Amino acid sequence: MAFITVERIANLAVVRLARAEARNALTVAMAQELTAALAGVNADDACRVVVLAGDGATFCAGLDLKAAIAEGPENAPEWMALQEVFSGLIEQIRKMRQPVIGAIQGAAVGAGLGIALACDVRIAAPSAQFLVGAVKLGLSAGECGISYHLPRLIGAGRAFEIMLTGRAVNGEEALAIGLVSHLAEPGSLLDRALEVARTIAANAPYAVKHTKQVMWTNLDAPLQNALELENHVQVLGLLTQDFAEAARAFAEKRAPAFTGR
């Protein structure tokens, strides 16, 4: 049975966790299925933006711990292999060519939080609950990229407090601290995510792709390196047909017609 679905809507893709009866808790096989689905979307040049969502009332309840224990990791190497399945999923989200918008309703716990944080944009329902699960289980809160992404999104001080206490952050607080960009009621959450996706996709493919790449690269780069990368990317962009079309459209006071060239 497939627990991940991919729906194409014009030049957008909606990738869903489809295990609502288990609050979209991730088994190892499901994490591998999600990684493969995202890799397939990543290879599709016609897809411009990805929306990542969860079926039912919960975005993702994290690792299905009962299933993981039942599958029988018995030593450190076997548990490491399991961890690397989930870290590989986070890497896949981060290396997507397309911007990834997370549509988060209900709980995003542990690995579910890691998935949400790895998205480029997050839109949540007011009832969303973002929380670290591992710290309550005697484990490090630093898993699935949480210790990397969370302080970059909301600052180290807030991240320390959330990770050390394991407390839940609701949608309203998430918006206030910059963890999410917009709030939408559960019934309109996907529509709001698709609205943002279409706004992004209306821009030139080169502009979107390289804005994402430059942003992520320069979060960790020294200023000089960041400026050099920006300069190279911008010069290449100035030589594209889409830039010439945008300049003509601006002068003619009309919307540009981008072709991806």
LUMTI-24434 format. One record per atom (N, C-alpha, C): residue in one letter; x, y, z. Coordinates in steps of 0.2 Angstrom, whole numbers, plus 5000, padded with zeros to 4 digits. Layout:
BEGIN
AXYZ;...
***
This chain:
BEGIN
M500449945000;M500050005000;M500450065000;A500350114996;A500750174995;A500450225001;F500950255004;F500850305009;F501050375007;I501250385001;I501450444998;I501050454992;T500750514991;T500450524985;T500650584981;V500750584975;V500950644971;V500350664966;E500150734967;E499650754962;E499950814959;R499850814952;R500050874948;R499550914947;I499650984948;I499151034947;I499451084942;A499351084936;A499751124931;A500451114932;N500851164933;N501551164934;N501751154942;L501351134946;L501451124953;L501351054955;A501651034960;A501550964963;A501350964970;V500850924972;V500650924979;V500850854981;V501350844986;V501550784988;V501250774995;R500950714996;R500550715003;R500850645006;L500850655013;L500950595017;L500250575018;A500150505017;A499450485016;A499350425021;R499450435027;R499350385032;R498950415038;A498450445036;A498050485041;A497850445047;E497750375046;E497450335052;E498050335057;A498650345056;A499250335060;A499550405061;R499150465060;R499350535061;R499950545057;N500050505051;N500550515046;N501250505049;A501250465055;A501850435058;A502250405052;L502950415052;L503350385047;L503650315049;T503550265045;T503950205046;T504550215041;V505050175042;V505650175038;V505450175030;A505050125029;A504850115022;A504450185019;M504050215023;M503750275021;M504150335020;A504650335024;A505250385024;A505550375017;Q505750315015;Q506050295009;Q505650315003;E504950295004;E504450314999;E504450384997;L504450425003;L504350505002;L505050524999;T505550505001;T506250524998;T506250514990;A505950454988;A505950434981;A505450474977;A504850484980;A504350524977;A504650604976;L504950624981;L505250694980;L505850694975;A506250644974;A506750634969;A506450634962;G505850604962;G505550604955;G505250664953;V504950704958;V504750774957;V505350814955;N505850804958;N506450854957;N506750844950;A506650784947;A506850774940;A506350794935;D505850824937;D505350844932;D505350914931;D505650934925;D505851004923;D505151044923;A504651014921;A503951044921;A503651074927;C503951044933;C503651054939;C504051114942;R503751174944;R504051234946;R504051244954;V503551214957;V503451224965;V503151164967;V503351144973;V503151084977;V502751104983;V502151074984;V501851084991;V501851024994;L502051025001;L502150955005;L501650965010;A501150915010;A500650915015;A500450845018;G500050845023;G499850785026;G499150775026;D498850715025;D498150695025;D497950695032;G497250715033;G496950705039;G497150765044;A497050765050;A497150815055;A497850835057;T498350785055;T499050795058;T499450795052;F499950845052;F500450845047;F500950785047;C501250775053;C501650715053;C501850705061;A501650645064;A501850635071;A502550605072;G502950615067;G503650595068;G503750515066;L504250495069;L504450425068;L503950375072;D503750325068;D503250275071;D503750235075;L503750245081;L504250215086;L504050145087;K503450125087;K503250055088;K503450015082;A503350045076;A503550005070;A504349995070;A504650055072;A505350055072;A505649995077;I505349995083;I505649945087;I505449875085;A504849865082;A504649805079;A505049775074;E505349825070;E505749805064;E506449785067;G506649795073;G507149755077;G507849785076;P507949855076;P508649875077;P508949855084;E509549825084;E509749795090;E510449825092;N510749865088;N511349895090;N511449965087;A512049995088;A512150065086;A512150065078;P512550015075;P512550025067;P511850015064;E511449975067;E510749965064;E510350035066;W510350055072;W510050125073;W510250175069;M510950175067;M511250225063;M510950225056;A510850165054;A510550155047;A509850185047;L509450175052;L508850205052;L508850275052;Q509350305056;Q509350375057;Q509550405050;E509950375046;E510250395040;E509650395034;V509150355035;V508550355031;V508250425032;F508150445038;F507750505039;F508250565038;S508850565039;S509250615037;S509350625029;G509250565026;G509250565019;G508650605016;L508150595019;L507450625018;L507550705018;I507850725024;I507950795025;I508350825019;E508950785018;E509350815012;E509050815006;Q508550765004;Q508150774998;Q507750834998;I507450855003;I506950915003;I507450975002;R507950975005;R508451035005;R508751044998;K508850984994;K509150994988;K508650994982;M508050994983;M507551004978;M507651064974;R507651064967;R507751114963;R507151164964;Q506551144965;Q505951184966;Q505951204973;P505651264974;P505451284981;P504951234984;V505051224990;V504551174993;V504151214999;I503551214998;I503051245003;I502751195008;G502851195014;G502551155019;G501851185021;A501351135020;A500651155023;A500551115029;I500551145035;I500651115041;I499951125045;Q499651065046;Q499051065051;Q499151015056;G498851025062;G498950985068;G499750975070;A499950925072;A500550915075;A501150905069;A501650935071;A502350915067;A502850905072;V502950835073;V503350815079;V503950775077;G504550795080;G505150755079;G505350755071;A505350695068;A505450695061;A504950745057;G504350745059;G503850785056;G504050865056;L504350885062;L504550945063;L505150955058;G505650905058;G506250915054;G506050925046;I505550885044;I505250895037;I504950965036;A504550995041;A504351055040;A504851115040;L505351105044;L505951155044;L506351155038;A506351095035;A506751085029;A506451125023;C505751135023;C505451165018;C505651235017;D505651265011;D505851335010;D505351385013;V504751375013;V504151415015;V503651365019;R503451395025;R502951355029;R502351395030;I501751365029;I501051395030;I500751345035;A500451375040;A500151335045;A499451355047;A499051305050;A498451315053;A498551345060;P498151385062;P498251415069;P498251355074;S497951305073;S497951245078;S498651205077;A499051215072;A499651185072;A500051175078;Q500451125079;Q500851115085;Q501551095083;F502051135083;F502751115082;F503151095088;L503351035088;L503751015094;L504250965093;V504750965097;V505250915097;V505050855101;G505050795099;G504850735103;G505450705107;A506050705104;A506550665106;A506750685113;V506850745115;V507050765121;V506650745127;K506050725126;K505550695131;K505650625131;L506050595127;L506150525127;L506950505129;G507250555132;G507950545134;G508450545129;L508250575123;L508650585117;L508850655116;S509250665111;S509450735109;S508850765105;A508750825106;A508250865101;A508550875095;G509250865094;G509550875087;G509450815083;E508950815079;E508850755074;E508550785068;C508550755062;C508250765056;C508350845054;G508950865056;G509150935054;G508850995058;I508450975064;I508151025068;I508651065071;S509251045073;S509751085076;S510151135071;Y510051115065;Y510351155060;Y509851215057;H509151185056;H508751235053;H508351285058;L508151255064;L507751295069;L508151355071;P508751355073;P509151425075;P509151465069;R509251445063;R509351485057;R508651525056;L508151485057;L507451515056;L507251565061;I507351555068;I507051595073;I507551615078;G508251605077;G508751625081;G508951575086;A509551575089;A509751525093;A509451525100;G509351585103;G509051585109;G508351555110;R507951575105;R507251535105;R507351465103;A507751445099;A507851375097;A508051335103;F508551365107;F508751325113;F508151315118;E507751365119;E507251355124;E506751305121;I506551305115;I506051255112;I506351185112;M506951185110;M507251115110;M507451085117;L507651125121;L507751095128;L507151085132;T506651115131;T506051105135;T505551055132;G505551055125;G505151005121;G504451025121;R504351095123;R503651115123;R503351125116;A502751135115;A502451145109;A502351215107;V502451235101;V502351295098;V501751295093;N501251335095;N500651335091;N500751385085;G500151385081;G500251415075;G500351495076;E499951525081;E500051595082;E500751615084;E501051575089;E501751585091;E502151575085;A502051525081;A502551515075;A502551575070;L501951605069;L501951655065;L502351715068;A502251725075;A502551785078;A503251785078;I503551715079;I504251715079;I504651695072;G504251695067;G504551685060;G504551615058;L504351575062;L504351505060;L503951485054;V503351525053;V502951515047;V502851585044;S502651585038;S502451645034;S501751665035;H501351625035;H500551635035;H500251585039;L499651605041;L499151565044;L498551555040;A498251495040;A497651485036;A497251435040;E496551435040;E496151385043;E496251315039;P496151265043;P496351195040;P495951185033;G495351215033;G494951205027;G495251245021;S495551295022;S495851335016;S496651335016;L496951285020;L497651285021;L497951265014;L497751215011;L498051195005;L497951244999;D497351274999;D497251334994;D497751384995;R497851405001;R498351465003;R499051445001;A499251375002;A499851355000;A499951354992;L499451334989;L499451334981;L499451404979;E499151454982;E499151524980;E499851554980;V500151534986;V500851554986;V501351524981;A501151454980;A501551424975;A501451454968;R500851474966;R500751504960;R501051564959;T501051604964;T501451674964;T502151664963;I502451614966;I503151594965;I503251574958;A502851524955;A502951494949;A502851554943;A502451604945;A502351654940;A503051694938;N503551684942;N504151714941;N504651674936;A505151704933;A505551664928;A505851604932;P505951544928;P506251494931;P506951504934;Y507351534930;Y508051554932;Y508051594939;A507551644939;A507551684945;A507351644951;V506851604951;V506651564956;V507251514958;K507451474953;K507951424955;K508551454958;H508851504956;H509451534958;H509351574965;T508751604965;T508651634972;T508651584977;K508351524976;K508351474981;K509051454983;Q509451434977;Q510151414978;Q510551464982;V510551524980;V510951574983;V510751584990;M510151584992;M509951594999;M510251545003;W510151475001;W510351425006;W511151425006;T511451435000;T512151435000;T512451485005;N512151545004;N512451605008;N512251615015;L511751565017;L511651565025;L512251545029;D512751505025;D513351485029;D513951515026;A513951555021;A514451585018;A514751645021;P515451655021;P515751725023;P515451775018;L515451835020;L515151895016;L515451895009;Q516151895009;Q516451895002;Q516251844997;N516151785000;N515951724996;N515251734993;A514851764998;A514151774996;A514051824991;L514451874992;L514351934987;L514651904980;E515151864980;E515451844973;E514951794970;L514551754974;L514051704971;L513551744968;E513251794972;E512751844970;E512951874963;N513551894963;N513751934957;N513751884951;H513951824951;H514051774946;H513351764944;V512851744948;V512251724947;V511851784943;Q511951844946;Q511551894943;Q511751914936;V512451904935;V512651924928;V512351874923;L512351804925;L512051754921;L511351774919;G510951794925;G510251814924;G510151864919;L510651914919;L510551974915;L510651954907;L510951894906;L511051874899;L510451824897;T509951814901;T509351774899;T508851804895;Q508451774891;Q507951804887;Q507351824892;D507251784897;D506751804902;D506951874905;F507551894906;F507651964909;F507552014903;A507752004897;A507552044892;A506852054891;E506452004891;E505752004891;E505452044897;A505752034903;A505452074909;A505652144908;A506152164905;A506352234904;A505852264899;R505752234894;R505252254889;R504552264892;A504352214896;A503652214899;A503652274904;F504152284907;F504152344912;F504052414908;A504452414903;A504452474899;A503752484896;E503452434894;E502752434890;E502152424895;K502352424902;K501852424907;K501352364906;R501652304906;R501252244905;R501552184909;A501252134910;A501552074913;A502052034908;P502552014911;P503051974907;P502851904905;A503051884899;A502851814897;A503551774897;F503651744903;F504251704904;F504251634900;T504851614897;T504851554894;T505351504897;G505751524902;G506251484905;G506951484901;R507051534897;R507651544893;R508051604895;
***
